[in-house]
Each structure stands twice: as C-alpha cells, then as structure tokens.
Amino acid sequence: MSECKLDHTHDDVIQKFEQQKEYLPDDLKPLFTLFFEKEHTQDLLNEVFHLLKKFDLSSEEEKLERINRLSLILKNV
C-alpha cells in the first residue's frame, strides 16, 4: 500500500467500510461497529481507511495481511 497524504474523516472510513464489507470476514464486521462508536486519532483513521481501500482487489496474500492488521487494530481500541 502506498502512503497517502490525505487525512480521512470518520465518515470516510465508514463509507469505505460500507463499500468493502461484503469482502471482509464476518468476524470483523461487529468489531467495526464498535470502532465506529468511538473517536480515534487521525493516524488510526487513515490507517484503517487504507487497509480497507481496494481490499476487494487485493491478492489473497495481501488480504490476509490486511485482515490481520485490521483485527489487531479493532480488537485493541
């Protein structure tokens, strides 16, 4: 994933999640619900946005890496 200089809002992350949720494992979806109920740092919002971005187009290996990272983030916020 390339670095992006844009800051993504809470709503941007929600929108990206909505676009990609059908491609995400079912066990992550409830964690996103909890994530969206809280406020988060800009860095964290940006990271989650970019892990979701083009998730559906990622290779299987890349998807596994993204799932692992998302799981780690979502379980620890």
Residue frames as a rotation matrix with the C-alpha (Angstrom) as fourth column:
MET 1
0.582 0.813 0.000 0.00
0.813 -0.582 0.000 0.00
0.000 0.000 -1.000 0.00
SER 2
-0.299 -0.685 0.665 1.27
0.642 -0.660 -0.391 3.40
0.706 0.310 0.637 -0.83
GLU 3
-0.571 0.032 -0.820 1.41
0.702 -0.499 -0.508 6.29
-0.426 -0.866 0.263 1.56
CYS 4
0.088 0.685 0.723 -1.29
0.789 -0.491 0.369 8.91
0.608 0.538 -0.584 1.23
LYS 5
-0.875 -0.482 0.053 -1.03
0.378 -0.747 -0.546 12.49
0.303 -0.458 0.836 2.35
LEU 6
-0.258 0.869 0.422 -4.78
-0.341 -0.491 0.802 12.95
0.904 0.063 0.423 2.77
ASP 7
-0.945 0.121 0.305 -6.47
-0.271 0.233 -0.934 12.84
-0.184 -0.965 -0.188 6.13
HIS 8
-0.559 0.772 -0.302 -9.59
0.107 0.429 0.897 10.72
0.822 0.469 -0.323 6.10
THR 9
-0.402 0.513 0.759 -12.57
-0.862 -0.492 -0.124 11.56
0.309 -0.704 0.640 8.27
HIS 10
-0.668 0.311 0.675 -14.56
-0.311 0.708 -0.634 9.21
-0.675 -0.634 -0.376 10.42
ASP 11
0.409 0.905 -0.114 -17.28
-0.423 0.077 -0.903 9.33
-0.809 0.418 0.414 7.74
ASP 12
0.166 -0.456 -0.874 -14.75
-0.967 0.098 -0.235 8.49
0.193 0.884 -0.425 5.02
VAL 13
-0.837 -0.527 0.150 -13.80
-0.548 0.804 -0.230 5.35
0.000 -0.275 -0.961 6.91
ILE 14
-0.267 0.835 0.481 -17.44
-0.203 0.439 -0.875 4.38
-0.942 -0.331 0.052 7.40
GLN 15
0.560 0.489 -0.668 -18.11
-0.706 -0.139 -0.694 4.87
-0.433 0.861 0.268 3.70
LYS 16
-0.226 -0.732 -0.642 -15.06
-0.907 0.398 -0.136 2.80
0.355 0.552 -0.754 2.74
PHE 17
-0.823 0.010 0.567 -16.16
-0.332 0.802 -0.497 0.06
-0.460 -0.598 -0.657 5.14
GLU 18
0.173 0.980 0.096 -19.63
-0.345 0.151 -0.926 0.03
-0.922 0.127 0.365 3.58
GLN 19
0.439 -0.072 -0.896 -18.07
-0.898 -0.047 -0.436 -0.33
-0.011 0.996 -0.086 0.13
GLN 20
-0.342 -0.775 -0.532 -15.85
-0.728 0.576 -0.371 -3.23
0.594 0.261 -0.761 1.19
LYS 21
-0.256 0.171 0.952 -17.78
-0.903 0.310 -0.298 -5.04
-0.346 -0.935 0.075 3.92
GLU 22
0.804 0.593 -0.047 -19.07
-0.569 0.743 -0.353 -7.82
-0.175 0.311 0.934 1.67
TYR 23
0.500 -0.711 -0.494 -15.42
-0.210 0.454 -0.866 -8.81
0.840 0.537 0.077 1.08
LEU 24
-0.353 -0.633 0.689 -14.44
-0.805 -0.169 -0.568 -8.79
0.476 -0.755 -0.450 4.75
PRO 25
-0.723 0.073 -0.686 -14.62
0.285 0.937 -0.200 -11.77
0.629 -0.341 -0.699 7.10
ASP 26
0.265 0.961 0.078 -17.84
0.228 -0.141 0.963 -11.88
0.937 -0.238 -0.256 9.12
ASP 27
0.364 -0.135 -0.922 -15.98
0.921 0.198 0.334 -11.89
0.138 -0.971 0.196 12.43
LEU 28
-0.737 -0.675 -0.047 -14.52
0.676 -0.733 -0.079 -8.42
0.019 -0.090 0.996 11.71
LYS 29
-0.339 0.650 0.680 -17.82
0.369 -0.574 0.732 -6.71
0.866 0.499 -0.045 10.97
PRO 30
0.698 0.622 -0.355 -19.05
0.571 -0.184 0.800 -6.39
0.432 -0.761 -0.484 14.59
LEU 31
0.003 -0.789 -0.614 -15.64
0.915 -0.246 0.320 -5.01
-0.404 -0.563 0.722 15.55
PHE 32
-0.740 -0.199 0.643 -16.10
0.532 -0.758 0.378 -2.22
0.412 0.622 0.666 13.04
THR 33
0.317 0.922 0.224 -19.43
0.434 -0.351 0.830 -1.36
0.843 -0.166 -0.511 14.65
LEU 34
0.668 -0.145 -0.730 -17.65
0.720 -0.123 0.683 -0.88
-0.189 -0.982 0.023 17.96
PHE 35
-0.437 -0.896 0.080 -14.83
0.869 -0.397 0.296 1.02
-0.233 0.198 0.952 16.27
PHE 36
-0.490 0.285 0.824 -17.25
0.483 -0.698 0.529 3.50
0.726 0.657 0.205 14.72
GLU 37
0.612 0.747 -0.260 -18.87
0.605 -0.230 0.762 4.24
0.510 -0.624 -0.592 18.08
LYS 38
0.466 -0.548 -0.694 -15.66
0.650 -0.320 0.689 5.86
-0.600 -0.772 0.207 19.34
GLU 39
0.925 -0.312 -0.216 -13.43
-0.379 -0.785 -0.489 8.71
-0.017 0.534 -0.845 18.30
HIS 40
0.622 -0.752 0.218 -9.95
0.698 0.659 0.281 7.88
-0.355 -0.023 0.935 17.03
THR 41
-0.025 -0.739 -0.673 -6.73
0.018 -0.674 0.739 9.62
-1.000 0.006 0.030 16.15
GLN 42
0.558 0.176 -0.811 -6.22
-0.723 -0.376 -0.579 10.85
-0.407 0.910 -0.082 12.64
ASP 43
-0.476 -0.830 -0.292 -3.38
-0.878 0.429 0.213 8.37
-0.051 0.357 -0.933 12.14
LEU 44
-0.718 0.257 0.647 -5.60
-0.013 0.925 -0.381 5.47
-0.695 -0.282 -0.661 13.11
LEU 45
0.410 0.899 -0.155 -8.45
-0.130 -0.110 -0.985 6.63
-0.903 0.424 0.071 10.85
ASN 46
0.292 -0.385 -0.876 -6.02
-0.943 -0.271 -0.195 6.94
-0.162 0.882 -0.442 7.96
GLU 47
-0.747 -0.651 0.138 -4.57
-0.631 0.759 0.163 3.51
-0.211 0.035 -0.977 8.58
VAL 48
-0.371 0.694 0.617 -7.95
0.165 0.703 -0.691 1.77
-0.914 -0.155 -0.376 8.74
PHE 49
0.553 0.559 -0.618 -9.09
-0.461 -0.413 -0.786 3.62
-0.694 0.719 0.029 5.61
HIS 50
0.041 -0.640 -0.767 -6.06
-0.999 -0.007 -0.047 2.42
0.025 0.768 -0.640 3.68
LEU 51
-0.831 -0.231 0.507 -6.39
-0.306 0.949 -0.068 -1.14
-0.465 -0.212 -0.859 4.91
LEU 52
0.020 0.938 0.347 -9.94
0.215 0.335 -0.917 -1.11
-0.977 0.092 -0.195 3.57
LYS 53
0.294 0.096 -0.951 -9.14
-0.724 -0.627 -0.287 0.72
-0.624 0.773 -0.115 0.36
LYS 54
0.147 -0.137 -0.980 -9.24
-0.915 0.358 -0.187 -1.63
0.377 0.923 -0.072 -2.64
PHE 55
-0.301 -0.199 0.933 -9.49
-0.709 0.701 -0.079 -4.60
-0.638 -0.685 -0.352 -0.30
ASP 56
0.605 0.683 0.409 -11.62
-0.219 0.637 -0.739 -6.40
-0.766 0.358 0.535 -2.88
LEU 57
0.886 -0.297 -0.356 -8.88
-0.374 -0.005 -0.927 -6.05
0.274 0.955 -0.116 -5.50
SER 58
0.103 -0.895 0.433 -6.04
-0.981 -0.020 0.192 -7.28
-0.163 -0.445 -0.881 -3.29
SER 59
-0.262 -0.291 -0.920 -4.35
-0.449 0.881 -0.150 -10.62
0.854 0.374 -0.361 -3.72
GLU 60
0.671 0.528 -0.521 -5.23
0.142 0.598 0.789 -13.35
0.728 -0.603 0.326 -1.24
GLU 61
-0.088 -0.802 -0.591 -1.91
0.910 0.177 -0.375 -12.88
0.405 -0.571 0.714 0.50
GLU 62
-0.816 -0.181 0.549 -2.46
0.075 -0.975 -0.210 -9.13
0.573 -0.131 0.809 0.76
LYS 63
0.178 0.957 0.227 -5.99
-0.366 -0.150 0.919 -9.67
0.914 -0.247 0.323 2.07
LEU 64
0.528 -0.023 -0.849 -4.66
0.632 0.679 0.374 -11.90
0.568 -0.734 0.373 4.83
GLU 65
-0.587 -0.792 -0.166 -2.13
0.741 -0.444 -0.504 -9.26
0.326 -0.419 0.848 5.84
ARG 66
-0.635 0.416 0.651 -4.82
-0.294 -0.909 0.294 -6.59
0.715 -0.005 0.699 5.87
ILE 67
0.464 0.834 -0.298 -7.22
-0.062 0.366 0.929 -8.79
0.884 -0.413 0.221 7.84
ASN 68
0.143 -0.496 -0.857 -4.53
0.897 0.431 -0.100 -9.48
0.418 -0.754 0.506 10.43
ARG 69
-0.851 -0.498 0.167 -3.72
0.411 -0.830 -0.378 -5.79
0.327 -0.253 0.911 10.78
LEU 70
-0.298 0.833 0.466 -7.39
-0.433 -0.553 0.712 -4.77
0.851 0.011 0.526 10.95
SER 71
0.506 0.477 -0.718 -8.06
0.337 0.657 0.674 -7.44
0.794 -0.583 0.172 13.53
LEU 72
-0.311 -0.729 -0.610 -5.18
0.906 -0.033 -0.423 -6.24
0.288 -0.684 0.670 15.66
ILE 73
-0.896 -0.004 0.443 -6.37
-0.022 -0.998 -0.052 -2.64
0.443 -0.056 0.895 15.46
LEU 74
-0.117 0.978 0.172 -10.06
-0.431 -0.206 0.879 -3.33
0.895 0.028 0.446 16.01
LYS 75
0.461 0.265 -0.847 -9.51
0.503 0.708 0.496 -5.62
0.731 -0.655 0.193 18.98
ASN 76
-0.213 -0.689 -0.693 -7.26
0.974 -0.091 -0.209 -3.11
0.081 -0.719 0.690 20.73
VAL 77
-0.770 -0.013 0.638 -9.11
0.094 -0.991 0.093 0.19
0.632 0.131 0.764 20.50
